[in-house]
């Protein structure tokens, strides 16, 4: 089992979050850069999460795990929600709509747009982790787990059709977990392969990823993936294409530590803060000045890194913005378990 922190993983997450910023800086036009980034960037976050996942031994551990992860993800979620809502209000100053806007953001998922466009990922990632941890505890047989995940995968595509047809929007995009838990399981089950990508596998995946882009560009195939908006309708390519791009990116990142890539690794460590802040920064920039995409990609990545320094001020700010549980809460939680 892989427990130690691997440098390439932070580099991988750093590149992924840069891809996220790029995808939100350039309009998602058909066969544009953002269009192809959407093929893999969100699935890759879930797959690498599965790669890093440590299985639990019993339901007592699950209870503690769920509590700690809820604090880690939901406390910053609501902190950033309130802070960004305040910024939104100060920029637009529309008291008549502030309550309805806030309720819509609380609902989350697809209803969380503009300033809050990436919030769906946090709640979906949390529900995915908890779901996968439960699957491992309930189904000890690998064959049974495969059948359960196959059921989820098929259900995700059926639910995608229903949601798009009847305009169903589930709070916090929790329903996307039906698909994301499959990506998460790929990372978990493929740890030995992903830990050190074989050169032949890497080159093959890179070549096939390039061919898939060319095939789509020249209308040989037609493929689109958008997890937030539940747009996934190809039972084969929704697995094959994200995995090909993941292997390609993993192979690249495993060679990058040989070079001076500390800044990309640091970006990877702080990727969640960049996830929260890059869209509000883009909107604020649009209020203040005109800018080109390169400037926004740079500022949308660097400014959150600078703001991160403020979050380390004391235990209270660390809990609010990082979801780090203070020692006194840890002690109380351990006392209850004992």
C-alpha positions as CSV (number, residue, x, y, z in Angstrom):
1,X,0.0,0.0,0.0
2,X,1.3,3.5,-0.9
3,X,1.2,5.7,2.2
4,X,4.1,8.1,1.8
5,X,3.6,11.5,0.1
6,X,4.8,11.3,-3.5
7,X,6.1,14.4,-5.1
8,X,4.7,13.6,-8.5
9,X,1.1,13.6,-7.0
10,X,1.4,17.2,-5.9
11,X,2.8,18.1,-9.4
12,X,-0.1,16.2,-10.9
13,X,-2.7,18.1,-8.8
14,X,-0.9,21.3,-9.6
15,X,-1.2,20.7,-13.4
16,X,-4.8,19.7,-13.0
17,X,-5.8,22.8,-11.1
18,X,-4.0,24.9,-13.8
19,X,-6.1,23.1,-16.4
20,X,-9.2,24.0,-14.3
21,X,-8.2,27.7,-14.4
22,X,-7.5,27.5,-18.1
23,X,-10.9,25.8,-18.8
24,X,-12.7,28.7,-17.0
25,X,-10.7,31.4,-18.7
26,X,-11.4,30.3,-22.3
27,X,-15.0,29.9,-23.5
28,X,-16.0,26.2,-23.7
29,X,-16.6,26.2,-27.4
30,X,-16.9,23.0,-29.4
31,X,-13.4,21.6,-30.1
32,X,-11.7,24.4,-28.3
33,X,-9.0,24.0,-25.6
34,X,-11.6,24.0,-22.7
35,X,-13.7,21.5,-24.6
36,X,-10.9,18.9,-24.5
37,X,-9.8,19.8,-20.9
38,X,-13.3,18.8,-19.8
39,X,-12.6,15.3,-21.1
40,X,-10.3,14.5,-18.3
41,X,-9.6,17.2,-15.6
42,X,-12.5,16.4,-13.2
43,X,-12.4,12.6,-13.6
44,X,-8.6,12.8,-13.0
45,X,-9.2,14.5,-9.6
46,X,-11.4,11.7,-8.5
47,X,-9.0,9.0,-9.8
48,X,-6.0,10.5,-8.0
49,X,-8.2,10.7,-4.9
50,X,-8.8,6.9,-5.1
51,X,-5.1,6.4,-5.6
52,X,-4.4,8.1,-2.3
53,X,-7.3,6.6,-0.4
54,X,-6.5,4.4,2.6
55,X,-9.2,1.8,3.3
56,X,-10.9,1.6,6.7
57,X,-11.0,-1.5,8.9
58,X,-14.4,-1.2,10.5
59,X,-17.5,1.1,11.0
60,X,-16.0,2.7,14.1
61,X,-13.2,4.0,11.9
62,X,-15.8,5.0,9.3
63,X,-17.6,7.2,11.8
64,X,-14.4,9.0,12.7
65,X,-13.4,9.2,9.1
66,X,-16.7,10.7,8.1
67,X,-16.5,13.3,10.9
68,X,-13.0,14.4,10.0
69,X,-13.7,14.6,6.3
70,X,-16.9,16.5,6.9
71,X,-15.0,19.1,8.9
72,X,-12.1,19.2,6.4
73,X,-14.4,19.9,3.4
74,X,-17.6,21.4,4.7
75,X,-16.2,24.0,7.1
76,X,-14.1,25.7,4.3
77,X,-17.0,25.2,1.9
78,X,-19.3,27.3,4.1
79,X,-16.6,29.7,5.0
80,X,-15.8,30.4,1.3
81,X,-19.5,30.5,0.6
82,X,-20.1,33.3,3.1
83,X,-16.9,35.2,2.1
84,X,-17.6,35.1,-1.6
85,X,-21.3,35.9,-1.1
86,X,-20.2,39.0,0.8
87,X,-17.9,40.0,-2.0
88,X,-20.6,39.3,-4.6
89,X,-23.0,41.6,-2.6
90,X,-20.5,44.4,-2.3
91,X,-19.8,44.3,-6.1
92,X,-23.4,44.1,-7.2
93,X,-25.2,45.6,-4.2
94,X,-28.6,44.1,-5.0
95,X,-30.3,43.6,-1.6
96,X,-33.5,42.4,-3.2
97,X,-31.8,39.3,-4.6
98,X,-29.3,38.5,-1.9
99,X,-31.5,36.0,-0.1
100,X,-32.7,34.1,-3.2
101,X,-29.1,34.1,-4.5
102,X,-27.8,32.7,-1.2
103,X,-30.5,30.0,-1.0
104,X,-29.6,29.0,-4.6
105,X,-25.9,28.7,-3.6
106,X,-26.8,26.6,-0.5
107,X,-28.6,24.2,-2.8
108,X,-25.4,24.0,-4.7
109,X,-24.6,21.6,-7.6
110,X,-25.7,23.0,-10.9
111,X,-27.5,25.9,-9.3
112,X,-24.1,27.2,-8.0
113,X,-23.0,29.3,-10.9
114,X,-20.8,32.3,-11.6
115,X,-18.8,33.1,-8.4
116,X,-19.7,29.6,-7.0
117,X,-19.2,27.6,-10.2
118,X,-16.7,25.1,-8.8
119,X,-18.5,24.5,-5.4
120,X,-20.2,21.3,-6.8
121,X,-16.9,19.5,-6.9
122,X,-16.3,19.8,-3.1
123,X,-19.6,18.3,-2.0
124,X,-19.4,15.6,-4.8
125,X,-15.9,14.7,-3.8
126,X,-16.9,14.3,-0.1
127,X,-19.9,12.1,-1.0
128,X,-17.8,10.1,-3.3
129,X,-15.2,9.3,-0.6
130,X,-17.8,8.4,1.9
131,X,-19.6,6.2,-0.6
132,X,-16.5,4.4,-1.7
133,X,-15.3,3.8,1.9
134,X,-18.7,2.3,2.7
135,X,-18.6,0.0,-0.4
136,X,-15.2,-1.3,0.7
137,X,-16.6,-2.1,4.2
138,X,-19.8,-3.7,3.0
139,X,-18.5,-5.7,0.0
140,X,-15.4,-7.6,0.9
141,X,-15.3,-9.6,-2.4
142,X,-13.7,-7.8,-5.3
143,X,-16.2,-9.4,-7.7
144,X,-19.1,-8.1,-5.7
145,X,-17.5,-4.6,-5.6
146,X,-17.1,-4.7,-9.4
147,X,-20.8,-5.6,-9.8
148,X,-21.9,-2.8,-7.5
149,X,-19.7,-0.3,-9.3
150,X,-20.9,-1.5,-12.7
151,X,-24.5,-1.0,-11.4
152,X,-23.6,2.6,-10.3
153,X,-21.9,3.3,-13.7
154,X,-25.0,2.2,-15.6
155,X,-27.3,4.0,-13.2
156,X,-25.2,7.2,-13.6
157,X,-25.8,7.2,-17.4
158,X,-29.5,6.5,-17.0
159,X,-29.8,9.2,-14.4
160,X,-27.9,11.6,-16.7
161,X,-30.5,11.1,-19.4
162,X,-33.3,11.5,-17.0
163,X,-31.8,14.7,-15.4
164,X,-31.1,16.3,-18.8
165,X,-34.5,15.3,-20.2
166,X,-36.6,16.4,-17.2
167,X,-34.2,19.1,-15.9
168,X,-33.7,17.4,-12.6
169,X,-31.1,19.1,-10.3
170,X,-30.0,17.2,-7.2
171,X,-28.6,19.3,-4.2
172,X,-24.8,19.5,-4.1
173,X,-24.5,17.3,-7.3
174,X,-24.5,14.3,-5.0
175,X,-26.0,12.2,-7.8
176,X,-22.8,12.7,-9.8
177,X,-21.2,10.4,-7.2
178,X,-22.7,7.5,-9.1
179,X,-20.1,8.2,-11.8
180,X,-17.3,9.7,-9.8
181,X,-17.2,6.7,-7.4
182,X,-16.3,4.6,-10.4
183,X,-13.4,7.0,-11.3
184,X,-12.4,6.9,-7.6
185,X,-12.3,3.1,-7.7
186,X,-10.1,3.1,-10.8
187,X,-7.5,5.1,-8.9
188,X,-7.8,2.8,-5.9
189,X,-7.6,-0.5,-7.8
190,X,-4.9,0.7,-10.2
191,X,-2.5,2.0,-7.6
192,X,0.3,-0.4,-8.5
193,X,0.1,0.7,-12.2
194,X,-0.2,4.4,-11.4
195,X,2.5,4.3,-8.8
196,X,5.1,4.0,-11.6
197,X,3.8,4.2,-15.1
198,X,5.4,1.7,-17.4
199,X,7.1,3.5,-20.3
200,X,5.3,1.5,-23.0
201,X,1.9,2.1,-21.3
202,X,2.7,5.8,-21.0
203,X,3.7,6.2,-24.7
204,X,0.7,4.2,-25.8
205,X,-1.7,6.2,-23.7
206,X,-0.2,9.5,-24.9
207,X,-0.5,8.4,-28.5
208,X,-4.1,7.2,-28.1
209,X,-5.0,10.4,-26.3
210,X,-3.6,12.4,-29.2
211,X,-5.4,10.2,-31.7
212,X,-8.7,10.7,-29.8
213,X,-8.4,14.5,-30.0
214,X,-7.6,14.3,-33.7
215,X,-10.5,11.9,-34.3
216,X,-13.0,14.2,-32.5
217,X,-11.6,17.3,-34.2
218,X,-12.1,15.7,-37.7
219,X,-15.5,14.4,-36.8
220,X,-14.5,10.7,-36.8
221,X,-15.9,10.5,-33.3
222,X,-18.1,12.8,-31.3
223,X,-17.4,13.0,-27.6
224,X,-18.2,15.4,-24.8
225,X,-18.0,15.1,-21.0
226,X,-19.2,17.6,-18.3
227,X,-19.6,16.1,-14.9
228,X,-21.2,19.1,-13.2
229,X,-24.0,19.3,-15.8
230,X,-24.4,15.5,-15.9
231,X,-23.4,15.4,-19.5
232,X,-22.0,11.9,-19.9
233,X,-23.7,9.6,-22.4
234,X,-21.1,7.3,-23.9
235,X,-20.7,4.1,-21.9
236,X,-17.3,3.2,-23.4
237,X,-15.6,6.5,-23.9
238,X,-16.6,7.9,-20.5
239,X,-14.1,5.4,-19.1
240,X,-11.6,5.0,-21.8
241,X,-10.8,8.6,-22.6
242,X,-10.4,10.0,-19.1
243,X,-8.2,7.0,-18.2
244,X,-6.0,7.5,-21.3
245,X,-5.4,11.2,-20.4
246,X,-4.8,10.3,-16.7
247,X,-2.1,7.8,-17.6
248,X,-0.5,10.3,-20.0
249,X,-0.5,13.0,-17.4
250,X,0.8,10.7,-14.6
251,X,3.6,9.6,-16.8
252,X,4.6,13.2,-17.5
253,X,4.4,14.2,-13.9
254,X,6.5,11.2,-12.8
255,X,9.3,12.6,-14.9
256,X,9.0,16.2,-13.8
257,X,10.4,15.8,-10.2
258,X,13.8,15.4,-11.9
259,X,13.5,19.1,-12.8
260,X,12.8,22.1,-10.6
261,X,9.0,21.9,-10.3
262,X,8.5,22.9,-6.7
263,X,6.1,25.7,-7.6
264,X,3.8,23.3,-9.5
265,X,3.9,21.0,-6.5
266,X,3.1,23.8,-4.2
267,X,0.2,24.8,-6.5
268,X,-1.0,21.2,-6.2
269,X,-0.9,21.3,-2.4
270,X,-3.1,24.4,-2.4
271,X,-5.3,23.3,-5.2
272,X,-8.6,23.5,-3.3
273,X,-8.1,27.1,-2.4
274,X,-7.4,27.9,-6.1
275,X,-10.5,25.9,-6.9
276,X,-12.6,28.1,-4.7
277,X,-11.1,31.5,-5.6
278,X,-10.1,31.6,-9.3
279,X,-13.6,32.3,-10.6
280,X,-14.3,35.1,-8.1
281,X,-10.9,36.6,-9.0
282,X,-11.8,36.5,-12.7
283,X,-15.2,38.3,-12.1
284,X,-13.5,40.9,-9.9
285,X,-10.9,41.5,-12.6
286,X,-13.7,42.0,-15.1
287,X,-15.2,44.7,-12.9
288,X,-11.9,46.5,-12.6
289,X,-10.2,46.2,-15.9
290,X,-9.9,44.4,-19.2
291,X,-7.4,41.5,-19.4
292,X,-6.3,38.7,-21.6
293,X,-6.5,35.0,-20.8
294,X,-2.8,34.6,-20.0
295,X,-2.9,37.3,-17.4
296,X,-6.0,35.8,-15.8
297,X,-4.5,32.3,-15.7
298,X,-1.5,33.7,-13.9
299,X,-3.4,35.9,-11.5
300,X,-6.1,33.3,-10.9
301,X,-3.4,30.8,-9.8
302,X,-1.0,33.1,-7.9
303,X,-3.4,35.3,-6.0
304,X,-5.0,32.4,-4.1
305,X,-1.5,31.2,-3.2
306,X,-0.7,34.5,-1.6
307,X,-4.1,34.6,0.2
308,X,-3.3,31.1,1.6
309,X,-0.7,32.7,3.9
310,X,-3.5,34.5,5.8
311,X,-5.2,31.2,6.5
312,X,-2.3,30.0,8.6
313,X,-2.7,32.9,11.1
314,X,-4.0,30.8,14.0
315,X,-5.9,27.6,14.7
316,X,-9.3,29.3,14.1
317,X,-8.4,30.5,10.6
318,X,-6.8,27.1,9.8
319,X,-10.1,25.4,10.8
320,X,-12.3,27.9,8.8
321,X,-10.3,27.9,5.6
322,X,-8.3,24.6,5.7
323,X,-10.7,22.5,7.6
324,X,-8.0,21.5,10.1
325,X,-9.5,20.3,13.3
326,X,-8.2,22.1,16.4
327,X,-6.6,20.0,19.1
328,X,-9.4,20.6,21.5
329,X,-12.0,19.2,19.1
330,X,-9.8,16.2,18.4
331,X,-9.5,15.6,22.1
332,X,-13.3,15.8,22.6
333,X,-13.9,13.5,19.6
334,X,-11.4,10.9,20.9
335,X,-13.0,11.1,24.4
336,X,-16.4,10.3,23.0
337,X,-15.1,7.3,21.1
338,X,-13.4,6.0,24.2
